[in-house]
């Protein structure tokens, strides 16, 4: 599903809001009283839901996404939500990530962003993981899935080359997802060593150095497990799943144009014409 101007505008808007909510503590002053994310979640969640609806509406208007596409969105979100508990809490092994990569690749960035966000929302309800972190997870997973839809060669690249590209992207995005989510958690955790803790009001570059040390010390192993599992599943099961998803989209014919034709005029049988012909 190709992006049109309205889809691009909606995605840029929701992404810009997400970047602000993730990154503004780095610019907060020491005495501002706004140096943590604790009160962000309700505001971000309240802004995110209508913006997700706006992305869907814009995609419908630009690419003709219809009820069949919405049904596929629901099915893939349900499958992704069901996959998440299979590895949650075990060294970062989360099989839902490889499904998001392949789905975003086949169905495009707009569909992918909505799918990633809705899947994370559904999985949070399923696993009891609802909390102030949930809207940040929805945004991060939306970006993760959207990125797969923006990879080049969607019309030409197939086979092992495509799987290798998706595996590399999945590994990179698995680390990127963990890093972005760490930016949320790092600013609200207190009592850490001064070398890795967030210091409100300090220069951005100093806080970034502490943040990199925090990521290395706390979550690098977890992100590595997620990346390795995503690569292994993509290389082993990716070809089969890609073919299944592409077959489903062809049969659904999401973008098939609807054309109405005038019914052909019924011609009178030749025998009838001969009977009424004037006799000389």
N, C-alpha and C positions, 0 to 999 in steps of 0.2 A: 504494500500500500504506500504509494508515493506521498511525500509531504507537499502540501500546497501552501500558499502564503499565509492562510489563516492558521494552519497547523503549526507552521514555523513560529508565527507570532505568539501563539499560546504556549508552545514549548519554551521559547526564550523567556517569556514572562515568568513561568513557574520555576524555571532554572535560576533566573536572576534572584527571585525571592528566596530560593533554597540556599544559594551562595551567601546571601546576606545573613540568613539565620545561622548558617554554620560558622561564618567567619567573623561576625561583628565583635565577639569578645576579644579578638586580637587587637582591635582598635579602641576598646573601651579604656577610659581613664581609671587611674587607681582609686579615685574617690567617687566614681560615677554611681556605684551601687548597682551597676548593670553588668557585672563582670562574670556572669554565669548563665547557663542555659536553663536553669530550673523553672523559670516562668515562661519559657518560649513555647513549649509543646502545645498548649491549647490554642495559641495564636497561629502557630504554623499549621496545625491540623485544621483549624477553621478556614485558613486561606487555601490549604491544599485541596480539600474536597471540591469546592466549586471550580478550581482551576483544572482538576482532573476531568470534571464534566465538560469544561470548556475545550479541553484537548480532544475529547471524544466527539463533541459537536463539530469542532473544526475539521476533524478527520472525516466525519460523515459528509460534511459539506464539500470538502476538497477531493476526496477519493471515492466517494460512494459507498463507504462502509455501511452495511445494512444489518438486519436482524441476524443473519447467518454469522457475520463477523462478531457481533456481540455475543452470540452463543458460543463461538469458539473461544472468545476471551474468557467467558465464564468457565468453560471446560479446562482450559490451560491453567487458569488461576487456581481452580480446585485441585488439579494434579500437582501443581507446584506447592500449594499449601500442604497437601498430603505428604509430599516428599520431605519437607523440612524437618518434621519430628524424627525422621529415620536416622539423622546424624547429629541433631542438635545436642550440644554439650559434649561431643566426642572429638576433641582435637580439631575442631573447625570443619569436620567432614559434613558438608551440606550439599546433598545431591541436587537440590532445586536450582543451584546456580547454573549447572550445565543445561538444564531445560530452558532457563531464561535466555542463555546465549543463543541456542538454536532457534527458539521462537522469535527472538528479536531479529535474527538473520533472515528468516523466511518472511515474516509479516511486516517488517519495516520499523523505523524509529518511533513514529507516532503511536502505533499499536503497541510497540515494545515498551514505551514509557508507561502507558496506562497499565499494561499487563504486569510489569514489575511492581508497580505501586499497589495494585489491587491484590496481587499474590501475597505481598508482604503483609497487607492488612488482614487478609483471610487467614494466613498462617499465624498471625499474632492472636487472632480470636481462637483459633484451633488449639494452640499450645499454651494459652494463658499468658502470652507475652505482651499484654497491653500495658503500656506505661508511657512516661514522657519521652522515651526514646523512639516510640513507634513512628511518628510522622517523619523523623529523620531517617529511619530505616526505609520508609516508603519512598522518600526522595532518592536515597542512595541506590536502592534497587531499581527504581525507574531509570536513573542515569545508566546503571549497569546494563540493563536490557536495551535501552535506546542506543547505546554505543554499538552493540552488535548489529543493529539495523543500519548504522552509518558506515559499516565497513565497505570497502570498494569491491567491485567485481560481482555484484549480486546477479547480473544477467549472464555472465560468461564463466566465472570461476566455479568449477565443480570437482568432485573427487577428492583425492588425497590433499591436493593443494588447498582446497577450501577448508578441509578438516584441520590441517596444520595451522592455517590462519586463525580459525576459530579457537583452537586450543591455545595458541599464543595470546589471543585477546582474552580468553577466559582466565588464564594465569595472571595476566597483568591486571585485569579488572577485579579479580579476587583480592589482590593486594590493595588496589585502589579503594575498593569498598570498605575494607577493614580500616584503612588509613583515614578515610573521610568520617567513618563512624567514631573512630578514636578522637577526632577533633571535637566531636560533641561530648564524649565522656570525659576527656582530659580536663576540660574547663570547669567541671562540677565536682571532681574528686579532690578532696582535701587530705592533708596529712602525709603527703608523699615527700620524698627527699627533694631538697631545693634544686638539685641538678635536673630533675625531670618534671617538676610541678609547674603549673600555670601561674604566672605572676601578673596580675592585672596592672596595666599601666606601663609595663616594661616595653622597650622597643620591639617591634614586630620580629626583627631578625633574631633577637635573643630568645623570644618565646618559641620561635620556630626551631631553633637548635634544641631547646628543652623538649619540644614536641617530638622531634625525631628520636631523641634518646628514650622518650617514653614509649614510642611505638616499638622500638627495637627491644626494649626491656620487657614489655608486657604482652604484645600480641603478634609478634613476628612468626612465632611457631604456629599459632592458631591460623593465621592467614596462609601460611605455607601448606597446611593440611587442606584448606579449602581450594587452593590453587592446584595442588597435585591431583585431588579427586576430580576437579573440573576437567583437567587435561586428560586424565585416564578415561573418564566417561565419554568425553567428546571424541577421542580417537577410537574408542571401541564401539560405542553405540551411536555416535553422531551420524554416520552415514545412513543407517536405517531410519532414525528419527527424522532426519532432514527429508528423506524421500517420502515418509508418511505425511509430514506437515505440508510439503509441496503438493502431494496428491490431494490432500484434503482441501487446500485452497483452490486448486484447479476445479475440483468437483463443485465446490461452493460457488465458484465464479463470482467472487466479491465485486469485481469491477466490470462485469459483463453489461454492455449497454442494453437498455430496453428500447425496443423499436416497435411501433404500432403501424400496421399496414392496412390499407383499405381493402376490404374483401373484394375478391374478383366478381364482376357482374356475371350472373348466371346466363349463359347463352341458351337460346331455345334449340332443342334438338332439330337436326336437319330434316328428319321425317315429318315433324310438325310443320316446318316451314313449307315443305313440298305439298302437304295436304291443303294448305291455305293459299297456295299459289293460284293466280287466276288462270282459268282454262280458256284457251283460244279456240 
